[in-house]
Amino acid sequence: MHTEDTEELLLPRSREANERLHALIPGGAHTYAKGDDQYPENLAPVISHGHGAHVWDVDGNRYIEYGSGLRSVSLGHAHPRVTEAVRRELDRGGNFVRPSILEAEAAERFLATVPTAEMVKFAKNGSDATTAAVRLARAATGRSRVALCADHPFFSTDDWFIGTTPMSAGIPDAVNDLTVAFPYGDLAATEELLSRYQDDVACLILEPATHTEPPPGYLEGLRALADRHGCVLVFDEMITGFRWSEAGAQGLYGVVPDLSTFGKALGNGFAVSALAGRRELMERGGLRHSGDRVFLLSTTHGAETHSLAAAMAVQTTYAEEGVTARLHALGERLAAGVREAAAGMGVGEHVVVRGRASNLVYATLDERGQPSQPYRTLFLRRLLAGGVLAPSFVVSSALDDADIDHTVEVVAQACAVYRKALDAGDPTPWLGGRPVKPVFRRQA
């Protein structure tokens, strides 16, 4: 089905489908990271269906898939325990005029899984949860400024974050001025920022870990800084939740935030996110306190029964089947294989695997060792030709050793071409069209 020559990988039905998507949907996708600009020209497969660690495009090609659903499908597509849990609810109704008993059961399950939290409220997407955390922090502290980690790529679609990106069109400067940034791993810089905006920073919000482990004492130091300066510490655990441990990074590292947000892996592709945290804070969005009410989260579809059932099934599967450990083992096997393949082709310093084993990304570096979109394009083309769909190397537990071995073989072929381009000092002949583009850019 796939040939060694990338020029023979033709996707006529996907190209037609992409045209239909762009005619009807701004950007041609419902998440910018899924846009066809993120893939080589005319090589952006449109998916027909998926099962386990594999997906099929509308042209009939099968791919081993990484980064499934932007890291959300960590158990693999159509996982039987999850789909069965969802199926049980479909004939029982999905949304009622009063809470379903499933809401209590799902909350109990979540808080048993993440015991560092005392209350939880569910929503449909991560942005709603992080923005609710920011609003709650502002209400609790009476302060306006949000301090976010500058080294983390995404927190929300809402103005308080998007105003800090190159895609800030439509967001007033007055809103942008209320968000400030601190560098990851640098406690001194964070303390300087908190001192500069003394008594004006409502919260520190960050991913507790990303492509690098937190420096020793860093998260503990942030906890102490937040306490000393009277601001709320928020962990965005959209990615780290479940992939670092079932209880998230906070469970792994033993540092308890005031608020934390979960999503992605929580539903294995079904739409569910969560805001969790200390009772004293969370109850401000409830009915059992004497202060001003906070409009915390109030979503029509936030407690759809089938999504909550999916979340409970995911948590059960992780706990009973040791999924986090499996993700780490698969990622370690993949990382070792990719590094060996890259080194063997003489590009070990240019195709670089980074991150925790359960959350691997890769960098494509040019002759000067700088990140390169053209070289990323070359690499993606070769992966696609070999039947590997990999905007990252983030694994799902549905992968098996044969999938990993095939991926490493395809990476080796890609690295051979990469070496040719480096030797030529120009990857252009191997791009097949315009290079891929970063998501956050000012002009389309």
N, C-alpha and C positions, 0 to 999 in steps of 0.2 A: 504494500500500500504506500509506503514511503520509500523514496529513493535517496541515494547519497547526494545527488545533485539538487540543491535547493531550488534551482530554476524550474525543476519539474514538479514542484509542489504547487499545484494550481487549485484555487478555491473559488470557482465561478459562482457557486450558490451562496457562499459566504459573502462574496463581493456584492452580489445582488441584494442579499439580506441587509448588509451594511448600508447600502443606499436607501432601502426602505426605512431602516431605523433612523437615519439622519433626516429623512424627509418628514418624519412624524415626531421625533423625540430630540430635543436640543442636546447636542453632543453625541447622539446616537446610542446612548446608554444611560442607565439610571444611577451610575456611579462614575465619576470622572476617571477613576483608576481602571475602569473596564473599557475605556474608549479605544477606538481603533488607532488613535494617534500614539497609543502606548505600544504598538506592535509595528513590525516592518510593513512597508507599503504593500497593500493587496494580500497581506498574510495575517489577517486578523480573523481567526475562525469564529463563526457564530455557532453557538452550541445547540445541538438538538436534544441531548439527554446525557445523563451521567449515571454511573453505578460504581460504587466503591471508589477506587482511586483513578478511575478512567472516565473520560468524557468523549463524546462523539460529536463532530460538527455536522452541519447540514449537508456537507459534501460527502459524508460517510467515512471520514478519517477518524481513527481512534487515537487518543493521546493519553499518556500518563500525565496527570494533572498535579501541579504544586500550587500552594497558596489558595486552595479551593475556596471559592466564595469570599475572597479577600480575608482569608484565615478563619472563616466562620465554620467551614465544614470539616472539623477536625477528626470526625469518625468515618468519613467517607460518605459519598452520596447514597441516599436511600438506605441508610443504616436500618436493619430490621427492627431493632429494639425501639428506635425512635419512631419509625413509620407506623409500627404497630400501636404504640402509645397514642399517636395522633389519630390513627384510624378509629380507635375506640371512642374518641370524643366526637368525631364528625357527625355521627347520627344522633348525638345527644344535645346538639345546639352549641353555638360558639360564643354567643354574646348575649347577655341578659340585662334587664333593667336594674337588677341588684347584683351584688357580688356572688360569684360562684364559690362553692366550697373548695374548688380547686385552687382558688387564690390563697386560701389559708394553708392548704397542703403544700403548694409550691413555695410559699414563704417559709414554712417550717423546714422544708427540704433544703432551701437555699441557705438559711441561717445555720443549719446543722453542717452544711458543707463549708461555709465561710464563717466560722464561729467568732471571728474578730468583729463582726458586725452584729448590731442589736435589732435593727429594723431594716426592712427592704421594701422598695416599691418598684413595680415592673413597668416597663414601657416597650416601645417597638424598635427604637434605634438608639445608637450611642450618643448622638448629638443631644437628644432630649434629656438624657440622663446627666451628661456633663454640664449642660446649661442649667438644669435644676440644681446641681451641686453648687454652681457659681451663685445662683440666685439665693440659695439657702445660706451660703457663706456671707453674702452681702447683708442679708436680713439679720443674721445672728450677730454680726460684728458692727453693723451700722456704717460700714466702709464701702467705698466704691471701686477701688482698683483691684484688678485681677493680675496676679503674677503667674505666668506660665513658663514652662521649660522651653527655651528657644531651640533646643536640640532635638525635639520630638516633632514629627512631621504633621500630626493632625489631632485635633481635639474635638471639633464641632463644626457644623455648617453655620452656626449662628454668628452674629456680628462680632461678639467679643473676641472670637478667634480669627475668623476669616479676614477681618480688618488688618491682621498682622501679616497676611500673605500677599503675593503679587496680584492675586485676584480680588482686590479690595474694592472694585467698582461697586457703587451703590451704598457704601457704608460711610456715614458721616465721620469727619475727623474727630468730632467731639466724642464719639464712641471709641474710635481707635486710641485716643489719648488715655482711656481708662484701662488699657491693657499694657502691662510691662513684662519684660522677659528676664529670666535668669538662666545661666549655663548649667548643664547637668554636671554633677560631680564636684562643683566648686562652692563649698560652703561659705568661704570668705566673700565671694562676689554676691551671693544671695543675702548674706547678712548686711553687706553694704547697701544693697537695693532696699531691704526692709528698713534700714536706718534712714535712707534718703527719703523714703515715702512713709515716714514714721506715723503710725496710727491711721494709715490710709489704705493699707493692703488687706483686702478681705480674705484672700486665700492664696496658697501656693498649690498649683495643679501641675502634675507631671505623671508620666509613665514611670513606675518605680524601677523598671529595667527595660532595656531595649536590645540593641545589638551588642552592648557591652554590659558586663556585670557592674552593679553599683560598687564604687570604691569602698573599702572597709570603713565602717562607721558613718558612711554618707547618709543613708536613710535615717539612722538614729539621730544624726546631727540636724537633719531637716526637721525631724519631729521636735527636737529641742528648740530650734529656731522659731518654729510656728508657735510653740507654747510661750516662749519668751516675748514674742512680739504680738501675741494675741490674735493670730490669724488661723484660719482653718486649713488643715493639711488634707488635700484631695489626691488620691491615687486613681489615675485612669488605668483600669485593669482590663480594658477591652481586649487587648492582645495577651497580656500576661495571665489573665484569668484562665485557669485550667491548664494552659500550656506550661506554666511554671510549676504549678501544683493545683490540686483541686481547690484549694483555698486561696489561690492567686499568689502573687509575689509577696503580699503581706503575710500569708501563711508560711511561705518558704523562708523569708528573711526575718520574720518575727518583729516587724515594725508595724504598729497599728495606726492607720490614718483616721481622721475624723469622719471622712466620707470616702467612698470608693464607688467606681462605676464598672459594670461588667456588661458584656455583650458577646458578639461574634460566636465563639465556641459554645456559649451557653445554650443555643438552640439548634446547633448542627445544621444551620441553614434556615431554620424557621425564625421568624421575626420576634425576638425577645431581647430586652436589655434590662438592666437593673441598676438602681441607685440604692446603696446600702450605707449604713453608718451608725453613729452613736444615737441612742434613743433621744437624748436631750435635744440634739439638732433635728433629727428626722421628725420628731413629734411637732415641731413648729409648722409642718405642713399638714398636721392632723387636726383633731377636734378636742384633744385632751390637754390643753395648756391655756394659760391666761394671757399670753402676749398677742401681738398683732399676727394675723394669719398670713402664712406664706403660700402663694399659689405654686405648689411644688411640682407635682405631675398630675395631670388630669387628662387622660387620653381615652378616646372612645374604644380603641382596639387594644389598649395596653394589657388587658387581661383575657384576651381570647383563649378559650379553653384549650384548643389544640396546641397553641404555642407554649403554654405553661406545661402541658403534658409532655411536649418535646423536651423542655428544659429539665423536667424531673427525670425523664428517661436518660438524658445525657449525663446528669449527675450520678445516677445509679450505675450507668455503664462505666464511667470513669473510675468510680470507687471499686466496683466488683471486678473489673477487667484490667486494672492497672494501666489505664490508657496513657497517662502522663509519662510513665516510665517507658512505654513502648514508643511514644513520640520521640523521646530522647534517644533511644537505641537506634531507631530508624535514621534520625538526623545525624547521629555520629557516624553511622555506616556511610551515609550519603556524603557527608563532609569529607571524610577520609578518602573516599573514592574520587571525588571531584578534585581534591587537592593533589592526589597522586597523578590523576590524568593530566591536570594542568602542568604540573612539574615535568611530567614525562614528555610533554610537547614543548617545553621551554617557555611556558607562559605563566608559570606559577606566581610571578609577581604582578601579573596583569589580570588574571581571572581569580578573584579573591573571595573566598567564602567567609562570612562573618556571622556572628550572633550565637545565641544559645542554640543547642542542637535541635530543640523543638520549634525553633523560629528562625531558620537560616535565611539569610539574604546573600546576594553576591554583588560584587563590584566589578565593573569592566573598566580597566585603566588603559590609557594610551601610552605612547612611547615615553612620555615624561612622567608616567605614574599618576596622571590626573584622571578623574572620572570622565568617561567619554560616552556620549549618546550614540555616535556612529559605531563604536566598538560594541556597545550593547545591542545595537541593531543587527550587526553581523552575527553576534552570539545567538540572539533570539531566532534568527533565520535558520541557523543550523540546528538548533534544538527542535524547532517546529518541523523541519524536514525529517528529523529522526523520530517524530511522534512524541515529543516531550513539550508540553505546554507549561512554561515555567517563568512567569514574571518574577518569581522568587524561588527559593528552594524550601519553602515552608511545607513540612510533611503532614500527611494525614495518617491515621492509624490503619487505614485500609491498604496502604502500600505493602508490598511484600519484597522479599530479597530479590526476586527476579526483576521487579520494577526498578529497584535501586540499581541493580547491575546493568540493566539496559540503559538507564539514564546516564550512568558513568561512561558507557560505551559511546553514547551520543555526544556527551560532553567532550570526550577525547577527540572525536571527529571535528567538533566545533573548534577545539583548541588548535588543531592542526591548521585550520584555515586562519584562525586568529594569528598564529605564528607567521603565516605568509603575509598577512596584512601588516604586521609589525615590521617584518623585514623590508616590505615595500615602502613603509613609512606613510601609508595611506590606505585606509579601509574602504574607500569609496567604491572600487570595483566589485566589492562583495556585498554592498548594501541593497542593491535591487530597487533603489528609489530613495525617498527622503528618509532621514534618520527618525527614530522615535523621539518623542518630546517629553519634557517633564510635565507633570500634572499642573503644578502651580506656575503659571506664566501669565504675563499681562495681556499679550495678544494671542489670538487663536492661531 
